[in-house]
Amino acid sequence: MNISMQTLRGLAIMAVVLTHAQFDPTQIQANYIIQNLINIGVAGFIFLSGYFTNQQKVKENPLSFIKHRFKRLIIPYIFWTVSYLAFSYIRGTRYSFEEIAREVLLGYGTLYFILVLFYLTLFTPFIVKFKDYKIINILFYAVTPVTLIYCYWHQLEIGPLHFTGARMPTAWFIYYYLGIKMKNYTPTYSTKSLIMLACLGFVLEVTETEILSLFTKDTRFAATPLRFTPFVYIISFILIFIKKKDHITKPNALSKIGDLSYGIYLFHIIALAFVAYAVRMLYNMTNPASNSMGISALFYILCVFLIFAITLYVSYYTVKYASKILPVKLLTLIGFQK
């Protein structure tokens, strides 16, 4: 087990939970700061999925590889999609048949990540076979930049993409591809240089966010990881952990969270719904009227981290103990197996 990369996986799931813990869209600047810091989340997961792909097995039996990933991804996806739709129905949300079909095919809520990963899985045998061909390699590297150019154009000229951009596998393709390409790669840069590069990437992220916020009313796009500048921050962050893979060798709190990250990803929205409801009540009762980066914003950030901490705690121990007491077939169904 690569403890360093499992540690990165733990940080990635923490970033995902923290992303979903944000709840007040009027706290624009606070959300910008938080989101730009944690853009490693989904991109990190997708990189790690490519990184841990057994390329030899893909070459030997691509169909077996796809079947394994189908069992790992789609079976829990179906279970949790039905569960979340039922949960939404209980809370009063009503969907038409067309809306349900769209959500199932494109990815309901946070579950879009699973479909993106499965679509990338279907393409993996082709990637592994042709990744060392120079011309095709160039085309592979061009997939995500072309998609992002389209996202920028659509956002600025037509209107918000809403969730569509995140649901496009091509928007995340570069991270999956680099994960496969970097399987045996060790950075020659010093850790200090990589940290400085990550800091530069963060500054570029924040700067682009402020510029985009002048041209679009969609605050989500201004801080999304699906822009050009977050790439520098995300890849630098990942390279630090690749660099440290021979140094971080003992299991730690983050790697233990990483071991259960898939189950946490699937379950955390249910825990978050209850935790966020309680914390929002406190926030609405005590929050000062100001929306500036003052007391109000600091109190909001405190509430976000409170939601994050409780949700992560509940999700981690739910998955941990469920994986010990539930039968294997049920764990496969709900995606809680390691």
ZATI-203649 format. One line per field, with one value per residue (C-alpha): x, y, z. Coordinates in nm, 2 decimals. Each point is the difference from the previous one (the first is absolute). Example, Ala and Ser with C-alpha at 12.3 -4.5 7.8 and 13.67 -1.06 7.14 Angstrom:
BEGIN
u	c(1.23,0.14)
v	c(-0.45,0.34)
w	c(0.78,-0.07)
//
This chain:
BEGIN
u	c(0.00,0.13,-0.06,0.10,-0.27,-0.25,0.07,-0.07,-0.32,-0.09,0.06,-0.20,-0.32,0.04,0.01,-0.32,-0.18,0.12,-0.12,-0.35,0.00,-0.02,-0.36,-0.03,0.04,0.00,0.33,0.17,0.36,0.01,-0.12,0.26,0.28,-0.12,-0.07,0.33,0.18,-0.18,-0.03,0.21,-0.31,-0.15,0.31,0.21,-0.24,0.00,0.38,0.03,-0.24,0.23,0.31,-0.11,-0.12,0.17,0.11,0.14,-0.34,-0.17,0.22,-0.05,-0.37,-0.17,-0.35,0.07,0.13,-0.31,-0.22,0.18,-0.03,-0.37,-0.06,0.19,-0.16,-0.33,-0.17,0.05,-0.09,-0.34,-0.06,0.09,-0.18,-0.32,0.07,0.06,-0.30,-0.21,0.16,-0.08,-0.36,-0.04,0.13,-0.26,0.18,-0.20,0.15,-0.16,0.10,0.22,0.18,0.06,0.13,0.24,0.13,0.06,0.18,0.21,0.06,-0.23,0.15,0.35,-0.03,0.10,0.36,-0.07,-0.14,0.29,0.24,-0.19,0.01,0.37,0.03,-0.16,0.27,0.28,0.11,0.04,0.20,0.23,0.06,0.08,0.14,0.35,-0.08,0.12,-0.28,-0.28,0.17,-0.02,-0.37,-0.06,0.16,-0.22,-0.33,-0.05,0.14,-0.25,-0.28,0.09,0.02,-0.36,-0.10,0.15,-0.17,-0.34,0.02,0.10,-0.20,-0.31,-0.05,0.07,0.08,-0.15,0.10,0.06,0.37,0.08,-0.19,0.21,0.27,0.22,0.03,0.17,0.18,0.34,0.01,-0.08,0.25,0.28,-0.08,0.06,0.31,0.16,-0.03,0.38,0.09,0.20,0.03,0.35,-0.10,0.06,-0.29,0.05,-0.02,-0.33,-0.14,0.09,-0.16,-0.31,-0.01,0.04,-0.28,-0.23,0.08,-0.08,-0.32,-0.12,0.10,-0.19,-0.30,-0.01,0.03,-0.27,-0.23,0.00,-0.13,-0.24,-0.27,0.05,0.22,0.04,0.18,0.24,0.15,-0.06,0.30,-0.11,0.21,0.36,0.17,-0.11,0.20,0.33,-0.12,-0.15,0.29,0.26,-0.19,-0.01,0.37,0.09,-0.16,0.16,0.34,-0.07,-0.11,0.32,-0.01,-0.37,0.00,-0.20,-0.38,-0.13,-0.34,-0.02,0.09,-0.26,-0.26,0.13,-0.06,-0.37,-0.03,-0.23,-0.25,0.03,-0.06,-0.32,-0.14,0.10,-0.28,-0.26,0.20,0.07,-0.38,-0.07,0.31,-0.03,-0.36,0.08,0.31,-0.20,-0.26,0.28,0.15,-0.33,-0.07,0.34,0.15,0.07,-0.16,0.32,0.12,0.35,0.31,-0.04,-0.16,-0.29,0.24,0.21,-0.30,-0.12,0.34,-0.02,-0.35,0.12,0.29,-0.23,-0.23,0.30,0.15,-0.32,-0.10,0.35,0.00,-0.35,0.07,0.34,-0.13,-0.32,0.20,0.26,-0.24,-0.23,0.29,0.06,-0.35,-0.17,0.02,0.23,-0.28,-0.17,0.33,0.04,-0.35,0.05,0.37,0.15,0.25,0.37)
v	c(0.00,0.35,0.19,0.33,-0.02,-0.13,0.31,0.20,-0.19,0.09,0.37,-0.03,-0.13,0.26,0.27,-0.15,0.01,0.35,0.11,-0.13,0.16,0.35,0.12,0.38,0.12,0.36,-0.05,0.02,0.09,-0.25,-0.27,0.10,-0.04,-0.34,-0.14,0.11,-0.17,-0.33,-0.04,-0.31,-0.21,-0.16,0.06,-0.18,-0.30,-0.02,0.02,-0.27,-0.23,0.03,-0.04,-0.32,-0.16,-0.33,0.07,-0.35,-0.15,0.25,-0.12,-0.37,0.01,0.33,-0.15,-0.14,0.34,0.18,-0.27,0.05,0.38,-0.04,-0.20,0.25,0.31,-0.06,-0.23,0.25,0.28,-0.16,-0.06,0.35,0.17,-0.17,0.07,0.37,0.04,-0.16,0.22,0.31,-0.12,-0.04,0.36,0.12,0.02,-0.13,-0.11,-0.07,-0.32,0.20,0.16,-0.33,-0.15,0.30,-0.03,-0.37,0.03,0.31,-0.07,0.10,0.28,-0.09,-0.35,0.15,-0.08,-0.37,0.01,0.22,-0.26,-0.28,0.17,0.05,-0.37,-0.09,0.20,-0.14,-0.30,0.25,0.24,-0.28,-0.13,0.33,0.22,-0.04,0.10,0.36,0.13,-0.16,0.11,0.36,-0.05,-0.15,0.31,0.23,-0.16,0.19,0.34,0.00,-0.09,0.28,0.25,-0.10,0.04,0.35,0.10,-0.14,0.17,0.34,0.01,-0.21,-0.05,-0.23,-0.36,-0.09,-0.36,-0.09,0.08,-0.22,-0.29,0.00,-0.28,0.20,0.28,-0.23,-0.21,0.16,-0.10,-0.37,-0.01,0.15,-0.25,-0.28,0.17,0.08,-0.35,-0.05,0.37,0.17,0.38,0.13,0.34,0.05,-0.01,0.37,0.08,-0.19,0.17,0.34,-0.10,-0.10,0.33,0.18,-0.22,0.11,0.37,-0.05,-0.18,0.29,0.26,-0.17,-0.04,0.37,0.08,-0.24,0.13,0.33,-0.16,-0.27,-0.01,-0.38,0.00,-0.38,0.02,0.28,-0.25,-0.33,-0.24,-0.02,0.30,0.03,0.15,-0.27,-0.25,0.14,-0.01,-0.35,-0.17,0.17,-0.13,-0.35,0.00,0.08,-0.33,-0.19,0.15,-0.12,-0.35,-0.16,0.22,-0.03,-0.37,-0.04,0.01,0.33,0.17,0.13,-0.33,-0.18,0.25,-0.07,-0.37,0.06,0.30,-0.16,-0.10,0.35,0.16,-0.21,0.05,0.35,0.19,-0.17,0.09,0.35,0.06,-0.04,0.17,0.30,0.04,0.04,0.22,0.22,0.06,0.12,0.21,0.17,0.08,0.15,0.12,0.38,0.19,0.08,-0.21,0.15,-0.18,0.09,-0.16,-0.14,-0.17,-0.14,-0.14,-0.15,-0.17,-0.14,-0.14,-0.16,-0.17,-0.12,-0.16,-0.15,-0.14,-0.16,-0.13,-0.16,-0.15,-0.16,-0.12,-0.15,-0.20,-0.10,-0.15,-0.15,-0.19,-0.09,-0.16,-0.22,-0.13,-0.01,-0.29,0.03,0.00,0.29,0.19,-0.05,0.14,0.31,0.05,-0.02,-0.26,0.11)
w	c(0.00,-0.10,0.33,-0.15,-0.27,0.25,0.20,-0.31,-0.04,0.36,-0.08,-0.32,0.18,0.27,-0.28,-0.15,0.33,0.07,-0.34,0.07,0.35,-0.15,0.03,-0.02,-0.36,0.12,0.17,-0.34,0.11,0.28,-0.24,-0.26,0.25,0.13,-0.35,-0.15,0.29,-0.04,-0.38,0.04,0.09,-0.31,-0.22,0.26,0.00,-0.37,-0.01,0.26,-0.19,-0.31,0.22,0.16,-0.32,-0.06,-0.35,-0.06,0.09,-0.23,-0.29,0.07,0.05,-0.05,0.03,0.34,0.11,-0.11,0.16,0.33,-0.02,-0.09,0.32,0.20,-0.14,-0.16,0.25,0.29,-0.24,-0.07,0.37,0.12,-0.29,0.10,0.36,-0.05,-0.23,0.27,0.26,-0.21,-0.05,0.38,0.04,-0.24,-0.34,-0.29,-0.33,-0.34,-0.18,-0.24,0.29,0.17,-0.33,-0.05,0.36,-0.03,-0.34,0.09,0.37,0.28,0.22,0.12,-0.16,-0.33,0.09,-0.02,-0.35,-0.11,0.14,-0.17,-0.34,0.05,0.08,-0.33,-0.17,0.21,-0.23,-0.29,0.22,0.13,-0.35,-0.17,0.28,-0.14,-0.35,-0.05,-0.22,0.20,0.32,-0.12,-0.07,0.34,0.16,-0.21,0.11,0.33,-0.12,-0.30,0.24,0.24,-0.29,-0.08,0.37,0.01,-0.33,0.11,0.34,-0.13,-0.33,0.06,0.37,0.30,-0.07,0.34,0.06,-0.36,0.00,0.29,-0.15,-0.31,0.02,-0.24,0.25,0.25,-0.26,0.06,0.36,-0.08,-0.28,0.21,0.27,-0.25,-0.14,0.34,0.14,0.01,0.01,0.27,-0.01,-0.03,0.15,0.37,0.24,0.08,-0.37,-0.03,0.30,-0.15,-0.33,0.18,0.18,-0.34,-0.14,0.29,-0.06,-0.37,0.09,0.23,-0.26,-0.27,0.23,0.07,-0.37,-0.10,0.27,-0.19,-0.31,0.12,0.26,0.05,0.31,-0.03,-0.33,0.13,0.25,-0.17,-0.05,-0.36,-0.10,-0.12,0.31,0.25,-0.20,0.12,0.36,-0.02,-0.19,0.23,0.30,-0.15,-0.09,0.37,0.10,-0.28,0.11,0.35,-0.08,0.14,0.31,0.11,0.07,0.32,0.02,0.13,0.07,-0.36,-0.16,0.22,-0.13,-0.35,0.05,0.05,-0.24,-0.25,0.26,0.16,-0.34,-0.06,0.35,0.11,-0.16,0.22,0.31,-0.12,-0.06,0.37,0.13,-0.23,0.09,0.37,-0.06,-0.24,0.27,0.23,-0.28,-0.08,0.36,0.09,-0.33,-0.01,-0.29,-0.18,-0.30,-0.01,0.08,0.36,0.30,-0.21,-0.24,0.28,0.17,-0.32,-0.06,0.35,-0.07,-0.32,0.17,0.28,-0.26,-0.17,0.32,0.13,-0.34,-0.06,0.35,-0.04,-0.35,0.08,0.30,-0.18,-0.29,0.24,0.22,-0.29,-0.18,0.30,0.07,-0.34,-0.24,-0.30,-0.25,0.17,0.03,-0.38,-0.05,0.20,-0.09,0.35,-0.07,0.00)
//
